[in-house]
Amino acid sequence: MALFRGITKLPLEVYPIVFMMSCALGFGGYVASTKMGHDADLRIRPNGGLKSWEDRLAAIESASAAGSH
């Protein structure tokens, strides 16, 4: 009950600021979680047997060179 009394003493101008901050933090958490969960180029741990970017770039360049001839 003490928390409710503390919230009711806030000025009315604070409520929109709290709402916008919660929206911004929520959206930031959503973007960060989708980036970490679905981005194949993001590395937060050692390379687990995947090709390095040099190998992938060489494969792309060889494929484009073979396709242009």
Predicted model as a PDB file, atoms N, CA, C, CB and O in Angstrom, pLDDT in the B-factor column:
MODEL        1                                                                  
ATOM      1  N   MET A   1       0.809  -1.187   0.000  1.00 51.00           N  
ATOM      2  CA  MET A   1       0.000   0.000   0.000  1.00 51.00           C  
ATOM      3  C   MET A   1       0.859   1.261   0.000  1.00 51.00           C  
ATOM      4  CB  MET A   1      -0.924  -0.007   1.189  1.00 51.00           C  
ATOM      5  O   MET A   1       0.444   2.298  -0.516  1.00 51.00           O  
ATOM      6  N   ALA A   2       2.046   1.172   0.573  1.00 60.00           N  
ATOM      7  CA  ALA A   2       2.923   2.342   0.614  1.00 60.00           C  
ATOM      8  C   ALA A   2       3.382   2.724  -0.786  1.00 60.00           C  
ATOM      9  CB  ALA A   2       4.137   2.074   1.513  1.00 60.00           C  
ATOM     10  O   ALA A   2       3.567   3.905  -1.078  1.00 60.00           O  
ATOM     11  N   LEU A   3       3.565   1.738  -1.650  1.00 63.00           N  
ATOM     12  CA  LEU A   3       3.967   2.032  -3.024  1.00 63.00           C  
ATOM     13  C   LEU A   3       2.887   2.818  -3.749  1.00 63.00           C  
ATOM     14  CB  LEU A   3       4.275   0.739  -3.784  1.00 63.00           C  
ATOM     15  O   LEU A   3       3.186   3.748  -4.498  1.00 63.00           O  
ATOM     16  N   PHE A   4       1.633   2.448  -3.528  1.00 66.00           N  
ATOM     17  CA  PHE A   4       0.534   3.145  -4.186  1.00 66.00           C  
ATOM     18  C   PHE A   4       0.455   4.590  -3.723  1.00 66.00           C  
ATOM     19  CB  PHE A   4      -0.791   2.433  -3.917  1.00 66.00           C  
ATOM     20  O   PHE A   4       0.193   5.483  -4.530  1.00 66.00           O  
ATOM     21  N   ARG A   5       0.679   4.838  -2.427  1.00 70.00           N  
ATOM     22  CA  ARG A   5       0.656   6.212  -1.929  1.00 70.00           C  
ATOM     23  C   ARG A   5       1.810   7.018  -2.523  1.00 70.00           C  
ATOM     24  CB  ARG A   5       0.728   6.229  -0.391  1.00 70.00           C  
ATOM     25  O   ARG A   5       1.662   8.214  -2.777  1.00 70.00           O  
ATOM     26  N   GLY A   6       2.959   6.375  -2.747  1.00 68.00           N  
ATOM     27  CA  GLY A   6       4.080   7.074  -3.352  1.00 68.00           C  
ATOM     28  C   GLY A   6       3.831   7.418  -4.805  1.00 68.00           C  
ATOM     29  O   GLY A   6       4.261   8.473  -5.272  1.00 68.00           O  
ATOM     30  N   ILE A   7       3.142   6.545  -5.529  1.00 67.00           N  
ATOM     31  CA  ILE A   7       2.844   6.794  -6.940  1.00 67.00           C  
ATOM     32  C   ILE A   7       1.825   7.913  -7.089  1.00 67.00           C  
ATOM     33  CB  ILE A   7       2.328   5.517  -7.616  1.00 67.00           C  
ATOM     34  O   ILE A   7       1.927   8.721  -8.012  1.00 67.00           O  
ATOM     35  N   THR A   8       0.850   7.972  -6.201  1.00 73.00           N  
ATOM     36  CA  THR A   8      -0.188   9.002  -6.328  1.00 73.00           C  
ATOM     37  C   THR A   8       0.334  10.390  -6.001  1.00 73.00           C  
ATOM     38  CB  THR A   8      -1.359   8.678  -5.425  1.00 73.00           C  
ATOM     39  O   THR A   8      -0.324  11.373  -6.339  1.00 73.00           O  
ATOM     40  N   LYS A   9       1.488  10.511  -5.358  1.00 80.00           N  
ATOM     41  CA  LYS A   9       2.047  11.820  -5.048  1.00 80.00           C  
ATOM     42  C   LYS A   9       2.866  12.393  -6.202  1.00 80.00           C  
ATOM     43  CB  LYS A   9       2.905  11.731  -3.809  1.00 80.00           C  
ATOM     44  O   LYS A   9       3.329  13.530  -6.113  1.00 80.00           O  
ATOM     45  N   LEU A  10       3.053  11.643  -7.269  1.00 80.00           N  
ATOM     46  CA  LEU A  10       3.815  12.139  -8.418  1.00 80.00           C  
ATOM     47  C   LEU A  10       3.012  13.195  -9.160  1.00 80.00           C  
ATOM     48  CB  LEU A  10       4.189  10.981  -9.371  1.00 80.00           C  
ATOM     49  O   LEU A  10       1.787  13.100  -9.234  1.00 80.00           O  
ATOM     50  N   PRO A  11       3.685  14.205  -9.712  1.00 87.00           N  
ATOM     51  CA  PRO A  11       2.964  15.185 -10.533  1.00 87.00           C  
ATOM     52  C   PRO A  11       2.439  14.530 -11.812  1.00 87.00           C  
ATOM     53  CB  PRO A  11       3.881  16.383 -10.882  1.00 87.00           C  
ATOM     54  O   PRO A  11       3.004  13.544 -12.285  1.00 87.00           O  
ATOM     55  N   LEU A  12       1.383  15.068 -12.357  1.00 87.00           N  
ATOM     56  CA  LEU A  12       0.771  14.487 -13.553  1.00 87.00           C  
ATOM     57  C   LEU A  12       1.693  14.532 -14.764  1.00 87.00           C  
ATOM     58  CB  LEU A  12      -0.515  15.207 -13.875  1.00 87.00           C  
ATOM     59  O   LEU A  12       1.546  13.711 -15.670  1.00 87.00           O  
ATOM     60  N   GLU A  13       2.627  15.457 -14.805  1.00 91.00           N  
ATOM     61  CA  GLU A  13       3.531  15.577 -15.944  1.00 91.00           C  
ATOM     62  C   GLU A  13       4.513  14.414 -16.027  1.00 91.00           C  
ATOM     63  CB  GLU A  13       4.291  16.882 -15.865  1.00 91.00           C  
ATOM     64  O   GLU A  13       5.133  14.208 -17.070  1.00 91.00           O  
ATOM     65  N   VAL A  14       4.662  13.655 -14.949  1.00 90.00           N  
ATOM     66  CA  VAL A  14       5.625  12.556 -14.917  1.00 90.00           C  
ATOM     67  C   VAL A  14       5.088  11.320 -15.637  1.00 90.00           C  
ATOM     68  CB  VAL A  14       5.978  12.207 -13.473  1.00 90.00           C  
ATOM     69  O   VAL A  14       5.868  10.551 -16.197  1.00 90.00           O  
ATOM     70  N   TYR A  15       3.780  11.119 -15.631  1.00 89.00           N  
ATOM     71  CA  TYR A  15       3.201   9.910 -16.212  1.00 89.00           C  
ATOM     72  C   TYR A  15       3.529   9.730 -17.697  1.00 89.00           C  
ATOM     73  CB  TYR A  15       1.710   9.931 -16.031  1.00 89.00           C  
ATOM     74  O   TYR A  15       3.901   8.622 -18.082  1.00 89.00           O  
ATOM     75  N   PRO A  16       3.413  10.758 -18.559  1.00 93.00           N  
ATOM     76  CA  PRO A  16       3.805  10.562 -19.964  1.00 93.00           C  
ATOM     77  C   PRO A  16       5.292  10.257 -20.138  1.00 93.00           C  
ATOM     78  CB  PRO A  16       3.452  11.792 -20.768  1.00 93.00           C  
ATOM     79  O   PRO A  16       5.675   9.495 -21.025  1.00 93.00           O  
ATOM     80  N   ILE A  17       6.128  10.857 -19.286  1.00 95.00           N  
ATOM     81  CA  ILE A  17       7.568  10.598 -19.372  1.00 95.00           C  
ATOM     82  C   ILE A  17       7.858   9.142 -19.011  1.00 95.00           C  
ATOM     83  CB  ILE A  17       8.356  11.555 -18.439  1.00 95.00           C  
ATOM     84  O   ILE A  17       8.649   8.477 -19.680  1.00 95.00           O  
ATOM     85  N   VAL A  18       7.217   8.656 -17.957  1.00 92.00           N  
ATOM     86  CA  VAL A  18       7.395   7.257 -17.549  1.00 92.00           C  
ATOM     87  C   VAL A  18       6.896   6.322 -18.647  1.00 92.00           C  
ATOM     88  CB  VAL A  18       6.647   6.973 -16.220  1.00 92.00           C  
ATOM     89  O   VAL A  18       7.530   5.307 -18.935  1.00 92.00           O  
ATOM     90  N   PHE A  19       5.771   6.658 -19.257  1.00 94.00           N  
ATOM     91  CA  PHE A  19       5.227   5.831 -20.342  1.00 94.00           C  
ATOM     92  C   PHE A  19       6.179   5.785 -21.538  1.00 94.00           C  
ATOM     93  CB  PHE A  19       3.857   6.366 -20.786  1.00 94.00           C  
ATOM     94  O   PHE A  19       6.431   4.713 -22.087  1.00 94.00           O  
ATOM     95  N   MET A  20       6.705   6.935 -21.942  1.00 97.00           N  
ATOM     96  CA  MET A  20       7.602   6.967 -23.097  1.00 97.00           C  
ATOM     97  C   MET A  20       8.919   6.255 -22.801  1.00 97.00           C  
ATOM     98  CB  MET A  20       7.873   8.412 -23.516  1.00 97.00           C  
ATOM     99  O   MET A  20       9.466   5.578 -23.672  1.00 97.00           O  
ATOM    100  N   MET A  21       9.431   6.401 -21.584  1.00 97.00           N  
ATOM    101  CA  MET A  21      10.661   5.697 -21.216  1.00 97.00           C  
ATOM    102  C   MET A  21      10.448   4.194 -21.212  1.00 97.00           C  
ATOM    103  CB  MET A  21      11.155   6.159 -19.846  1.00 97.00           C  
ATOM    104  O   MET A  21      11.319   3.446 -21.656  1.00 97.00           O  
ATOM    105  N   SER A  22       9.297   3.738 -20.712  1.00 97.00           N  
ATOM    106  CA  SER A  22       9.036   2.297 -20.707  1.00 97.00           C  
ATOM    107  C   SER A  22       8.875   1.767 -22.130  1.00 97.00           C  
ATOM    108  CB  SER A  22       7.778   1.981 -19.879  1.00 97.00           C  
ATOM    109  O   SER A  22       9.313   0.656 -22.429  1.00 97.00           O  
ATOM    110  N   CYS A  23       8.256   2.546 -23.002  1.00 98.00           N  
ATOM    111  CA  CYS A  23       8.140   2.129 -24.407  1.00 98.00           C  
ATOM    112  C   CYS A  23       9.519   2.053 -25.058  1.00 98.00           C  
ATOM    113  CB  CYS A  23       7.233   3.106 -25.193  1.00 98.00           C  
ATOM    114  O   CYS A  23       9.820   1.097 -25.772  1.00 98.00           O  
ATOM    115  N   ALA A  24      10.348   3.050 -24.813  1.00 98.00           N  
ATOM    116  CA  ALA A  24      11.686   3.076 -25.418  1.00 98.00           C  
ATOM    117  C   ALA A  24      12.536   1.920 -24.916  1.00 98.00           C  
ATOM    118  CB  ALA A  24      12.386   4.405 -25.118  1.00 98.00           C  
ATOM    119  O   ALA A  24      13.215   1.264 -25.705  1.00 98.00           O  
ATOM    120  N   LEU A  25      12.506   1.664 -23.619  1.00 98.00           N  
ATOM    121  CA  LEU A  25      13.289   0.554 -23.069  1.00 98.00           C  
ATOM    122  C   LEU A  25      12.758  -0.795 -23.535  1.00 98.00           C  
ATOM    123  CB  LEU A  25      13.286   0.611 -21.546  1.00 98.00           C  
ATOM    124  O   LEU A  25      13.536  -1.711 -23.800  1.00 98.00           O  
ATOM    125  N   GLY A  26      11.451  -0.921 -23.635  1.00 98.00           N  
ATOM    126  CA  GLY A  26      10.863  -2.160 -24.138  1.00 98.00           C  
ATOM    127  C   GLY A  26      11.232  -2.425 -25.581  1.00 98.00           C  
ATOM    128  O   GLY A  26      11.583  -3.550 -25.938  1.00 98.00           O  
ATOM    129  N   PHE A  27      11.156  -1.386 -26.426  1.00 98.00           N  
ATOM    130  CA  PHE A  27      11.517  -1.549 -27.830  1.00 98.00           C  
ATOM    131  C   PHE A  27      13.007  -1.824 -27.984  1.00 98.00           C  
ATOM    132  CB  PHE A  27      11.127  -0.306 -28.628  1.00 98.00           C  
ATOM    133  O   PHE A  27      13.408  -2.620 -28.833  1.00 98.00           O  
ATOM    134  N   GLY A  28      13.828  -1.170 -27.167  1.00 97.00           N  
ATOM    135  CA  GLY A  28      15.269  -1.436 -27.204  1.00 97.00           C  
ATOM    136  C   GLY A  28      15.585  -2.865 -26.816  1.00 97.00           C  
ATOM    137  O   GLY A  28      16.455  -3.493 -27.419  1.00 97.00           O  
ATOM    138  N   GLY A  29      14.890  -3.389 -25.818  1.00 96.00           N  
ATOM    139  CA  GLY A  29      15.075  -4.785 -25.433  1.00 96.00           C  
ATOM    140  C   GLY A  29      14.635  -5.734 -26.528  1.00 96.00           C  
ATOM    141  O   GLY A  29      15.277  -6.757 -26.763  1.00 96.00           O  
ATOM    142  N   TYR A  30      13.532  -5.397 -27.206  1.00 96.00           N  
ATOM    143  CA  TYR A  30      13.050  -6.231 -28.313  1.00 96.00           C  
ATOM    144  C   TYR A  30      14.057  -6.249 -29.466  1.00 96.00           C  
ATOM    145  CB  TYR A  30      11.684  -5.724 -28.811  1.00 96.00           C  
ATOM    146  O   TYR A  30      14.362  -7.312 -30.008  1.00 96.00           O  
ATOM    147  N   VAL A  31      14.566  -5.087 -29.837  1.00 94.00           N  
ATOM    148  CA  VAL A  31      15.522  -4.997 -30.944  1.00 94.00           C  
ATOM    149  C   VAL A  31      16.809  -5.747 -30.599  1.00 94.00           C  
ATOM    150  CB  VAL A  31      15.835  -3.519 -31.275  1.00 94.00           C  
ATOM    151  O   VAL A  31      17.349  -6.474 -31.433  1.00 94.00           O  
ATOM    152  N   ALA A  32      17.296  -5.570 -29.376  1.00 91.00           N  
ATOM    153  CA  ALA A  32      18.525  -6.252 -28.966  1.00 91.00           C  
ATOM    154  C   ALA A  32      18.339  -7.760 -28.944  1.00 91.00           C  
ATOM    155  CB  ALA A  32      18.973  -5.763 -27.592  1.00 91.00           C  
ATOM    156  O   ALA A  32      19.228  -8.499 -29.365  1.00 91.00           O  
ATOM    157  N   SER A  33      17.195  -8.223 -28.458  1.00 90.00           N  
ATOM    158  CA  SER A  33      16.981  -9.673 -28.394  1.00 90.00           C  
ATOM    159  C   SER A  33      16.824 -10.277 -29.784  1.00 90.00           C  
ATOM    160  CB  SER A  33      15.748  -9.990 -27.550  1.00 90.00           C  
ATOM    161  O   SER A  33      17.322 -11.377 -30.024  1.00 90.00           O  
ATOM    162  N   THR A  34      16.151  -9.599 -30.703  1.00 89.00           N  
ATOM    163  CA  THR A  34      16.038 -10.148 -32.052  1.00 89.00           C  
ATOM    164  C   THR A  34      17.374 -10.104 -32.784  1.00 89.00           C  
ATOM    165  CB  THR A  34      14.983  -9.384 -32.847  1.00 89.00           C  
ATOM    166  O   THR A  34      17.683 -11.005 -33.563  1.00 89.00           O  
ATOM    167  N   LYS A  35      18.163  -9.070 -32.541  1.00 87.00           N  
ATOM    168  CA  LYS A  35      19.491  -8.979 -33.163  1.00 87.00           C  
ATOM    169  C   LYS A  35      20.381 -10.111 -32.671  1.00 87.00           C  
ATOM    170  CB  LYS A  35      20.150  -7.612 -32.858  1.00 87.00           C  
ATOM    171  O   LYS A  35      21.062 -10.756 -33.469  1.00 87.00           O  
ATOM    172  N   MET A  36      20.381 -10.359 -31.368  1.00 83.00           N  
ATOM    173  CA  MET A  36      21.211 -11.425 -30.821  1.00 83.00           C  
ATOM    174  C   MET A  36      20.691 -12.804 -31.182  1.00 83.00           C  
ATOM    175  CB  MET A  36      21.300 -11.294 -29.326  1.00 83.00           C  
ATOM    176  O   MET A  36      21.470 -13.753 -31.276  1.00 83.00           O  
ATOM    177  N   GLY A  37      19.414 -12.929 -31.381  1.00 81.00           N  
ATOM    178  CA  GLY A  37      18.833 -14.241 -31.650  1.00 81.00           C  
ATOM    179  C   GLY A  37      18.839 -14.671 -33.095  1.00 81.00           C  
ATOM    180  O   GLY A  37      18.851 -15.866 -33.388  1.00 81.00           O  
ATOM    181  N   HIS A  38      18.832 -13.702 -34.014  1.00 81.00           N  
ATOM    182  CA  HIS A  38      18.639 -14.064 -35.419  1.00 81.00           C  
ATOM    183  C   HIS A  38      19.724 -13.603 -36.375  1.00 81.00           C  
ATOM    184  CB  HIS A  38      17.364 -13.523 -35.876  1.00 81.00           C  
ATOM    185  O   HIS A  38      19.718 -14.016 -37.534  1.00 81.00           O  
ATOM    186  N   ASP A  39      20.651 -12.769 -35.942  1.00 79.00           N  
ATOM    187  CA  ASP A  39      21.682 -12.253 -36.842  1.00 79.00           C  
ATOM    188  C   ASP A  39      22.826 -13.248 -36.939  1.00 79.00           C  
ATOM    189  CB  ASP A  39      22.200 -10.881 -36.359  1.00 79.00           C  
ATOM    190  O   ASP A  39      23.451 -13.579 -35.932  1.00 79.00           O  
ATOM    191  N   ALA A  40      23.102 -13.725 -38.139  1.00 73.00           N  
ATOM    192  CA  ALA A  40      24.149 -14.730 -38.336  1.00 73.00           C  
ATOM    193  C   ALA A  40      25.550 -14.119 -38.265  1.00 73.00           C  
ATOM    194  CB  ALA A  40      23.957 -15.429 -39.680  1.00 73.00           C  
ATOM    195  O   ALA A  40      26.516 -14.829 -37.987  1.00 73.00           O  
ATOM    196  N   ASP A  41      25.671 -12.825 -38.511  1.00 75.00           N  
ATOM    197  CA  ASP A  41      26.992 -12.191 -38.505  1.00 75.00           C  
ATOM    198  C   ASP A  41      27.425 -11.715 -37.124  1.00 75.00           C  
ATOM    199  CB  ASP A  41      26.999 -11.028 -39.454  1.00 75.00           C  
ATOM    200  O   ASP A  41      28.591 -11.368 -36.933  1.00 75.00           O  
ATOM    201  N   LEU A  42      26.519 -11.693 -36.170  1.00 73.00           N  
ATOM    202  CA  LEU A  42      26.842 -11.247 -34.820  1.00 73.00           C  
ATOM    203  C   LEU A  42      27.535 -12.365 -34.062  1.00 73.00           C  
ATOM    204  CB  LEU A  42      25.575 -10.792 -34.071  1.00 73.00           C  
ATOM    205  O   LEU A  42      27.003 -13.471 -33.970  1.00 73.00           O  
ATOM    206  N   ARG A  43      28.706 -12.094 -33.523  1.00 68.00           N  
ATOM    207  CA  ARG A  43      29.475 -13.103 -32.791  1.00 68.00           C  
ATOM    208  C   ARG A  43      29.625 -12.662 -31.349  1.00 68.00           C  
ATOM    209  CB  ARG A  43      30.867 -13.334 -33.441  1.00 68.00           C  
ATOM    210  O   ARG A  43      30.278 -11.658 -31.065  1.00 68.00           O  
ATOM    211  N   ILE A  44      29.026 -13.405 -30.448  1.00 67.00           N  
ATOM    212  CA  ILE A  44      29.193 -13.121 -29.024  1.00 67.00           C  
ATOM    213  C   ILE A  44      29.955 -14.241 -28.340  1.00 67.00           C  
ATOM    214  CB  ILE A  44      27.833 -12.919 -28.351  1.00 67.00           C  
ATOM    215  O   ILE A  44      30.130 -14.221 -27.122  1.00 67.00           O  
ATOM    216  N   ARG A  45      30.405 -15.211 -29.107  1.00 65.00           N  
ATOM    217  CA  ARG A  45      31.230 -16.310 -28.595  1.00 65.00           C  
ATOM    218  C   ARG A  45      32.190 -16.725 -29.709  1.00 65.00           C  
ATOM    219  CB  ARG A  45      30.343 -17.532 -28.118  1.00 65.00           C  
ATOM    220  O   ARG A  45      32.021 -16.280 -30.845  1.00 65.00           O  
ATOM    221  N   PRO A  46      33.189 -17.559 -29.427  1.00 66.00           N  
ATOM    222  CA  PRO A  46      34.142 -17.959 -30.460  1.00 66.00           C  
ATOM    223  C   PRO A  46      33.460 -18.655 -31.645  1.00 66.00           C  
ATOM    224  CB  PRO A  46      35.197 -18.879 -29.861  1.00 66.00           C  
ATOM    225  O   PRO A  46      32.376 -19.229 -31.530  1.00 66.00           O  
ATOM    226  N   ASN A  47      34.144 -18.574 -32.775  1.00 61.00           N  
ATOM    227  CA  ASN A  47      33.627 -19.168 -34.004  1.00 61.00           C  
ATOM    228  C   ASN A  47      33.555 -20.679 -33.851  1.00 61.00           C  
ATOM    229  CB  ASN A  47      34.508 -18.786 -35.215  1.00 61.00           C  
ATOM    230  O   ASN A  47      34.581 -21.328 -33.646  1.00 61.00           O  
ATOM    231  N   GLY A  48      32.370 -21.244 -33.947  1.00 61.00           N  
ATOM    232  CA  GLY A  48      32.170 -22.677 -33.735  1.00 61.00           C  
ATOM    233  C   GLY A  48      32.275 -23.483 -35.013  1.00 61.00           C  
ATOM    234  O   GLY A  48      31.345 -24.218 -35.343  1.00 61.00           O  
ATOM    235  N   GLY A  49      33.372 -23.373 -35.744  1.00 65.00           N  
ATOM    236  CA  GLY A  49      33.548 -24.149 -36.965  1.00 65.00           C  
ATOM    237  C   GLY A  49      32.926 -23.509 -38.192  1.00 65.00           C  
ATOM    238  O   GLY A  49      32.893 -24.125 -39.257  1.00 65.00           O  
ATOM    239  N   LEU A  50      32.436 -22.291 -38.065  1.00 70.00           N  
ATOM    240  CA  LEU A  50      31.853 -21.608 -39.211  1.00 70.00           C  
ATOM    241  C   LEU A  50      32.960 -20.948 -40.028  1.00 70.00           C  
ATOM    242  CB  LEU A  50      30.808 -20.561 -38.756  1.00 70.00           C  
ATOM    243  O   LEU A  50      34.061 -20.716 -39.531  1.00 70.00           O  
ATOM    244  N   LYS A  51      32.655 -20.652 -41.272  1.00 74.00           N  
ATOM    245  CA  LYS A  51      33.634 -20.006 -42.134  1.00 74.00           C  
ATOM    246  C   LYS A  51      33.886 -18.578 -41.675  1.00 74.00           C  
ATOM    247  CB  LYS A  51      33.163 -20.022 -43.592  1.00 74.00           C  
ATOM    248  O   LYS A  51      32.974 -17.899 -41.203  1.00 74.00           O  
ATOM    249  N   SER A  52      35.115 -18.132 -41.814  1.00 78.00           N  
ATOM    250  CA  SER A  52      35.433 -16.744 -41.477  1.00 78.00           C  
ATOM    251  C   SER A  52      34.935 -15.843 -42.608  1.00 78.00           C  
ATOM    252  CB  SER A  52      36.975 -16.556 -41.244  1.00 78.00           C  
ATOM    253  O   SER A  52      34.545 -16.321 -43.672  1.00 78.00           O  
ATOM    254  N   TRP A  53      34.954 -14.542 -42.361  1.00 79.00           N  
ATOM    255  CA  TRP A  53      34.460 -13.631 -43.380  1.00 79.00           C  
ATOM    256  C   TRP A  53      35.371 -13.593 -44.588  1.00 79.00           C  
ATOM    257  CB  TRP A  53      34.306 -12.246 -42.811  1.00 79.00           C  
ATOM    258  O   TRP A  53      34.913 -13.307 -45.694  1.00 79.00           O  
ATOM    259  N   GLU A  54      36.659 -13.876 -44.400  1.00 86.00           N  
ATOM    260  CA  GLU A  54      37.555 -13.924 -45.561  1.00 86.00           C  
ATOM    261  C   GLU A  54      37.181 -15.091 -46.482  1.00 86.00           C  
ATOM    262  CB  GLU A  54      39.029 -14.055 -45.102  1.00 86.00           C  
ATOM    263  O   GLU A  54      37.169 -14.940 -47.704  1.00 86.00           O  
ATOM    264  N   ASP A  55      36.877 -16.253 -45.894  1.00 83.00           N  
ATOM    265  CA  ASP A  55      36.473 -17.406 -46.691  1.00 83.00           C  
ATOM    266  C   ASP A  55      35.151 -17.150 -47.406  1.00 83.00           C  
ATOM    267  CB  ASP A  55      36.358 -18.645 -45.807  1.00 83.00           C  
ATOM    268  O   ASP A  55      34.990 -17.508 -48.573  1.00 83.00           O  
ATOM    269  N   ARG A  56      34.212 -16.533 -46.707  1.00 82.00           N  
ATOM    270  CA  ARG A  56      32.923 -16.241 -47.339  1.00 82.00           C  
ATOM    271  C   ARG A  56      33.084 -15.223 -48.453  1.00 82.00           C  
ATOM    272  CB  ARG A  56      31.919 -15.730 -46.304  1.00 82.00           C  
ATOM    273  O   ARG A  56      32.439 -15.345 -49.495  1.00 82.00           O  
ATOM    274  N   LEU A  57      33.939 -14.212 -48.253  1.00 88.00           N  
ATOM    275  CA  LEU A  57      34.164 -13.206 -49.289  1.00 88.00           C  
ATOM    276  C   LEU A  57      34.840 -13.827 -50.507  1.00 88.00           C  
ATOM    277  CB  LEU A  57      35.015 -12.050 -48.741  1.00 88.00           C  
ATOM    278  O   LEU A  57      34.486 -13.505 -51.641  1.00 88.00           O  
ATOM    279  N   ALA A  58      35.804 -14.709 -50.285  1.00 88.00           N  
ATOM    280  CA  ALA A  58      36.467 -15.382 -51.405  1.00 88.00           C  
ATOM    281  C   ALA A  58      35.476 -16.257 -52.173  1.00 88.00           C  
ATOM    282  CB  ALA A  58      37.648 -16.235 -50.899  1.00 88.00           C  
ATOM    283  O   ALA A  58      35.544 -16.328 -53.400  1.00 88.00           O  
ATOM    284  N   ALA A  59      34.560 -16.920 -51.472  1.00 84.00           N  
ATOM    285  CA  ALA A  59      33.563 -17.751 -52.150  1.00 84.00           C  
ATOM    286  C   ALA A  59      32.613 -16.890 -52.968  1.00 84.00           C  
ATOM    287  CB  ALA A  59      32.774 -18.589 -51.133  1.00 84.00           C  
ATOM    288  O   ALA A  59      32.225 -17.278 -54.070  1.00 84.00           O  
ATOM    289  N   ILE A  60      32.238 -15.743 -52.454  1.00 87.00           N  
ATOM    290  CA  ILE A  60      31.338 -14.845 -53.195  1.00 87.00           C  
ATOM    291  C   ILE A  60      32.037 -14.295 -54.437  1.00 87.00           C  
ATOM    292  CB  ILE A  60      30.861 -13.679 -52.291  1.00 87.00           C  
ATOM    293  O   ILE A  60      31.443 -14.225 -55.513  1.00 87.00           O  
ATOM    294  N   GLU A  61      33.310 -13.903 -54.278  1.00 89.00           N  
ATOM    295  CA  GLU A  61      34.054 -13.366 -55.416  1.00 89.00           C  
ATOM    296  C   GLU A  61      34.287 -14.429 -56.477  1.00 89.00           C  
ATOM    297  CB  GLU A  61      35.388 -12.790 -54.956  1.00 89.00           C  
ATOM    298  O   GLU A  61      34.209 -14.132 -57.669  1.00 89.00           O  
ATOM    299  N   SER A  62      34.570 -15.662 -56.071  1.00 88.00           N  
ATOM    300  CA  SER A  62      34.761 -16.730 -57.064  1.00 88.00           C  
ATOM    301  C   SER A  62      33.447 -17.067 -57.740  1.00 88.00           C  
ATOM    302  CB  SER A  62      35.354 -17.989 -56.409  1.00 88.00           C  
ATOM    303  O   SER A  62      33.442 -17.367 -58.934  1.00 88.00           O  
ATOM    304  N   ALA A  63      32.355 -17.030 -57.039  1.00 86.00           N  
ATOM    305  CA  ALA A  63      31.050 -17.308 -57.654  1.00 86.00           C  
ATOM    306  C   ALA A  63      30.656 -16.195 -58.632  1.00 86.00           C  
ATOM    307  CB  ALA A  63      29.965 -17.466 -56.564  1.00 86.00           C  
ATOM    308  O   ALA A  63      30.102 -16.469 -59.697  1.00 86.00           O  
ATOM    309  N   SER A  64      30.941 -14.943 -58.268  1.00 85.00           N  
ATOM    310  CA  SER A  64      30.597 -13.865 -59.178  1.00 85.00           C  
ATOM    311  C   SER A  64      31.518 -13.855 -60.393  1.00 85.00           C  
ATOM    312  CB  SER A  64      30.661 -12.526 -58.457  1.00 85.00           C  
ATOM    313  O   SER A  64      31.092 -13.492 -61.490  1.00 85.00           O  
ATOM    314  N   ALA A  65      32.787 -14.251 -60.208  1.00 81.00           N  
ATOM    315  CA  ALA A  65      33.706 -14.326 -61.340  1.00 81.00           C  
ATOM    316  C   ALA A  65      33.303 -15.459 -62.276  1.00 81.00           C  
ATOM    317  CB  ALA A  65      35.152 -14.523 -60.852  1.00 81.00           C  
ATOM    318  O   ALA A  65      33.403 -15.316 -63.494  1.00 81.00           O  
ATOM    319  N   ALA A  66      32.849 -16.584 -61.724  1.00 77.00           N  
ATOM    320  CA  ALA A  66      32.420 -17.710 -62.542  1.00 77.00           C  
ATOM    321  C   ALA A  66      31.122 -17.405 -63.265  1.00 77.00           C  
ATOM    322  CB  ALA A  66      32.260 -18.952 -61.688  1.00 77.00           C  
ATOM    323  O   ALA A  66      30.896 -17.881 -64.377  1.00 77.00           O  
ATOM    324  N   GLY A  67      30.267 -16.611 -62.631  1.00 68.00           N  
ATOM    325  CA  GLY A  67      28.980 -16.248 -63.244  1.00 68.00           C  
ATOM    326  C   GLY A  67      29.114 -15.210 -64.327  1.00 68.00           C  
ATOM    327  O   GLY A  67      28.265 -15.146 -65.216  1.00 68.00           O  
ATOM    328  N   SER A  68      30.154 -14.387 -64.289  1.00 62.00           N  
ATOM    329  CA  SER A  68      30.313 -13.321 -65.282  1.00 62.00           C  
ATOM    330  C   SER A  68      30.923 -13.839 -66.584  1.00 62.00           C  
ATOM    331  CB  SER A  68      31.181 -12.203 -64.716  1.00 62.00           C  
ATOM    332  O   SER A  68      30.832 -13.166 -67.611  1.00 62.00           O  
ATOM    333  N   HIS A  69      31.548 -15.030 -66.562  1.00 57.00           N  
ATOM    334  CA  HIS A  69      32.174 -15.556 -67.777  1.00 57.00           C  
ATOM    335  C   HIS A  69      31.179 -16.295 -68.605  1.00 57.00           C  
ATOM    336  CB  HIS A  69      33.336 -16.461 -67.445  1.00 57.00           C  
ATOM    337  O   HIS A  69      31.522 -16.810 -69.669  1.00 57.00           O  
TER     338      HIS A  69                                                      
ENDMDL                                                                          
END                                                                             
